[in-house]
Amino acid sequence: MIGIENKIYEWTQEQKNQLKHYADFLCERSKNFCLLYLTPSGHQASDYSINGTEAEKLRKNNHLKEMSFQKDIIELFEEFELKCKADNVRAFLKDFNHYLRQQYKGEKVMDKKEFIKDYIMKNQNVIQYQDEIYQAIEEIKWDFIKSISEELEKNENYSVSSEPYKGSLIVDISEKKINNEITVRMRYDYKDPFIIGVLSIENKDDVIFEKLSALIASNSISSKTTKRGPNWAFYAQYEWHLILDNKKEIIELIDTIFNKLRLPL
């Protein structure tokens, strides 16, 4: 059994015998318990909250442990972030860890450019491979959209066409047997996010945008939705690092878009 006393500020006052009462409560319910005393710096509990001799006895028996936001919790959230597979949860953990670093370590969180510069200075040998790194990144993006295109071509219900254009790649998907004017487009452009959307249809763009905005908002892959004309009724932008492991989900999203728009608009 675990109990947690959380003090988010160093100046937060303790009540008399506060930790002693918590420890007694846990001990009455389980002999295998641990009381975690969490503070910004990880300082020991005061005698006002629990007698020093009793506190030391609890520590020796692993029943009391002082922990800090500055070290223990920040390191723990960094580990959670590395191991988390869910995009939305990982983004939350990253943002929360940034907040903890600002709040408890006084760090100024680096923007993307500063983060990359910091990484390069710590790994200076990567500079000699800068051209190869750039080329590899672009090939990864290109291969990703091509692999989705090839997978969709196996579906007998879809007509798929690909068109390279000035360094970009456009893939249009439509349904063979249903003439409802819907064309789903995937697009990759240099330096741009991955884009998936529906091409503009006269007098139907507002309805398409409304239907798909709700669909994308509920999707598990984080995106930024936008309406743009005259070529697009709707499109969603995806950051590459959030989708490269989610090819199956992108294909399912395309299927869902067609199902959503197959009804009369």
ZAMARGU-4260 file (C-alpha; in steps of 0.2 Angstrom, whole numbers, plus 5000, padded with zeros to 4 digits):
<rodrens>
0) 5000/5000/5000 | 5007/5017/4995 | 5002/5034/5002 | 5008/5051/4995 | 5010/5067/5004
5) 5013/5080/4990 | 5020/5097/4994 | 5021/5107/4977 | 5029/5122/4986 | 5043/5123/4998
10) 5034/5135/5009 | 5019/5125/5011 | 5016/5122/5030 | 5013/5105/5038 | 5000/5101/5051
15) 5006/5095/5068 | 5009/5076/5067 | 5003/5075/5049 | 5015/5062/5042 | 5013/5052/5059
20) 4995/5051/5056 | 4997/5046/5038 | 5010/5032/5043 | 4999/5026/5057 | 4984/5025/5045
25) 4994/5015/5032 | 5001/5003/5045 | 4984/4999/5052 | 4979/4993/5035 | 4994/4984/5029
30) 5011/4979/5035 | 5018/4981/5018 | 5016/5000/5015 | 5027/5015/5010 | 5023/5033/5013
35) 5031/5045/5000 | 5034/5062/5005 | 5036/5072/4989 | 5043/5090/4989 | 5052/5101/4977
40) 5069/5098/4984 | 5066/5081/4993 | 5070/5088/5010 | 5066/5077/5025 | 5050/5079/5035
45) 5051/5090/5050 | 5049/5085/5068 | 5033/5095/5069 | 5025/5082/5056 | 5033/5066/5063
50) 5045/5063/5077 | 5063/5061/5070 | 5066/5044/5079 | 5050/5037/5072 | 5054/5044/5055
55) 5071/5036/5054 | 5064/5019/5060 | 5051/5020/5045 | 5065/5025/5033 | 5076/5010/5038
60) 5061/4998/5035 | 5057/5006/5019 | 5040/5013/5025 | 5045/5031/5023 | 5054/5039/5008
65) 5057/5057/5004 | 5057/5061/4985 | 5059/5077/4975 | 5051/5085/4960 | 5068/5092/4955
70) 5076/5075/4953 | 5065/5060/4955 | 5049/5065/4947 | 5057/5074/4932 | 5068/5059/4929
75) 5053/5047/4930 | 5043/5057/4918 | 5058/5057/4906 | 5058/5038/4906 | 5039/5038/4904
80) 5040/5049/4889 | 5053/5038/4881 | 5043/5022/4883 | 5026/5029/4880 | 5018/5023/4863
85) 5002/5033/4863 | 5005/5050/4854 | 4993/5060/4864 | 4999/5054/4880 | 5018/5056/4875
90) 5014/5074/4870 | 5006/5077/4887 | 5021/5069/4897 | 5033/5080/4887 | 5023/5096/4890
95) 5021/5092/4909 | 5040/5088/4910 | 5044/5105/4902 | 5033/5113/4915 | 5041/5103/4930
100) 5059/5109/4923 | 5053/5127/4922 | 5044/5126/4939 | 5057/5117/4949 | 5074/5119/4940
105) 5071/5136/4933 | 5076/5130/4916 | 5071/5139/4900 | 5064/5126/4889 | 5073/5126/4872
110) 5063/5129/4856 | 5066/5116/4842 | 5081/5125/4834 | 5090/5127/4851 | 5086/5109/4855
115) 5094/5103/4839 | 5109/5115/4841 | 5112/5108/4859 | 5111/5090/4852 | 5124/5094/4838
120) 5136/5102/4850 | 5135/5086/4861 | 5137/5075/4846 | 5148/5085/4834 | 5152/5070/4823
125) 5135/5071/4815 | 5140/5087/4806 | 5150/5077/4794 | 5135/5068/4789 | 5123/5082/4787
130) 5120/5079/4768 | 5117/5061/4771 | 5105/5064/4786 | 5095/5077/4776 | 5093/5064/4761
135) 5089/5050/4773 | 5075/5060/4781 | 5067/5065/4764 | 5068/5047/4758 | 5060/5041/4774
140) 5045/5053/4771 | 5044/5048/4752 | 5044/5029/4756 | 5031/5031/4769 | 5018/5039/4758
145) 5023/5027/4744 | 5020/5012/4755 | 5003/5019/4760 | 4999/5021/4741 | 5005/5003/4737
150) 4994/4996/4751 | 4979/5006/4745 | 4981/4999/4727 | 4979/4982/4734 | 4961/4987/4738
155) 4950/4983/4723 | 4938/4996/4729 | 4950/5011/4726 | 4958/5019/4711 | 4975/5026/4716
160) 4986/5038/4706 | 5003/5045/4711 | 5011/5061/4704 | 5028/5067/4708 | 5029/5086/4706
165) 5044/5097/4709 | 5050/5087/4723 | 5033/5084/4730 | 5022/5068/4729 | 5004/5069/4727
170) 4993/5053/4729 | 4974/5054/4724 | 4962/5040/4730 | 4944/5038/4724 | 4931/5024/4725
175) 4929/5014/4709 | 4911/5009/4711 | 4903/5024/4719 | 4902/5040/4709 | 4901/5053/4723
180) 4914/5065/4718 | 4925/5062/4733 | 4944/5062/4731 | 4955/5059/4746 | 4972/5067/4743
185) 4989/5063/4752 | 5003/5075/4749 | 5021/5077/4754 | 5031/5093/4751 | 5048/5097/4756
190) 5049/5104/4774 | 5030/5103/4776 | 5020/5091/4787 | 5011/5076/4780 | 4994/5081/4773
195) 4979/5071/4770 | 4962/5079/4765 | 4948/5079/4753 | 4948/5090/4737 | 4935/5104/4734
200) 4918/5100/4728 | 4906/5114/4722 | 4893/5118/4736 | 4898/5104/4747 | 4914/5110/4755
205) 4906/5117/4771 | 4897/5100/4774 | 4913/5090/4771 | 4923/5101/4783 | 4911/5100/4797
210) 4910/5081/4795 | 4928/5078/4794 | 4933/5090/4807 | 4924/5080/4820 | 4931/5064/4814
215) 4949/5070/4814 | 4947/5078/4832 | 4942/5061/4838 | 4956/5052/4830 | 4970/5044/4840
220) 4984/5053/4830 | 4987/5071/4835 | 4984/5083/4820 | 4980/5101/4816 | 4965/5103/4805
225) 4962/5118/4793 | 4951/5123/4779 | 4958/5129/4763 | 4951/5134/4746 | 4949/5133/4731
230) 4958/5116/4730 | 4954/5108/4747 | 4937/5106/4755 | 4947/5100/4770 | 4964/5094/4775
235) 4973/5089/4791 | 4992/5091/4794 | 5002/5078/4803 | 5019/5080/4810 | 5030/5067/4803
240) 5037/5060/4820 | 5019/5056/4825 | 5014/5046/4810 | 5029/5036/4804 | 5024/5021/4815
245) 5006/5023/4811 | 5004/5018/4793 | 4990/5006/4798 | 4980/5020/4807 | 4982/5032/4791
250) 4975/5019/4780 | 4961/5016/4792 | 4958/5035/4792 | 4956/5035/4773 | 4943/5021/4774
255) 4934/5030/4788 | 4934/5046/4777 | 4925/5037/4763 | 4913/5029/4774 | 4909/5046/4782
260) 4906/5054/4766 | 4898/5040/4757 | 4881/5046/4763 | 4872/5060/4754 | 4881/5076/4758
</rodrens>
